[in-house]
Amino acid sequence: MKTGKIIIFSGPSGSGKTTIVKHLLKKENLSLAFSISATSRLPRKGETNGKDYFFLKEKDFIEKVKNDEFIEHEEVYPGSFYGTLKSEINRIWGLGKNIIFDIDVIGGLNIKKKYPDKTLSIFIKTPDINDIKKRLIKRNLDSKKMLKIRVNKIHEEIKLAEKFDISLLNNDLDKAKNKAEKLVENFINN
Ligand code: 5GP
């Protein structure tokens, strides 16, 4: 199979990576397709199975782990599993497209390790952690407990930023989108 390139966006929750990924997906010249992850967490309001995630029961997720169906998988938060199915990678490369990931920091580094030459890994940073906290509170998707878990994880994630090919500061969303677009375009065309 002819394989395309891999673009990884990682970074703390609330860093803006999902918004940047959605922006890039609209750019037809980049020929990107989103890698739909599997997760054992419940769908949030507005999320669709097979579009945002493949929502699986925990036991089905674990069954797929046992059957070696994942390229990578992580218990990103206690009791919440996330992973990239091999079938998803094959589906996208089968379409002749490049794959774009919105994935946690460890998962992102694992994929880069598997495909070092064809992967561009980008870590999205924000100027300070309080800024991220404010965004997470504003988007109001999480319970207080979950919010605390996410914020605690940020410190660990930031430590791993230097292992990425590029750290992209998001202190102005429009500028970050443009910068990301140029970086991806350049990587895909070379
Ligand atoms: P959320 O629950 O907010 O959608 O995602 C929580 C975290 O899991 C985010 O950092 C997201 O990027 C990450 N994530 C989503 N899909 C995957 C995946 O397939 N593998 C890994 N390792 N992390 C993922």
Boltz pocket constraint, residues with backbone or C-beta under 6 A from the ligand:
constraints:
  - pocket:
      binder: B
      contacts: [[A, 9], [A, 11], [A, 12], [A, 13], [A, 37], [A, 38], [A, 41], [A, 72], [A, 73], [A, 74], [A, 76], [A, 82], [A, 83], [A, 84], [A, 102], [A, 103], [A, 104], [A, 105], [A, 106], [A, 107], [A, 108]]
      max_distance: 6.0
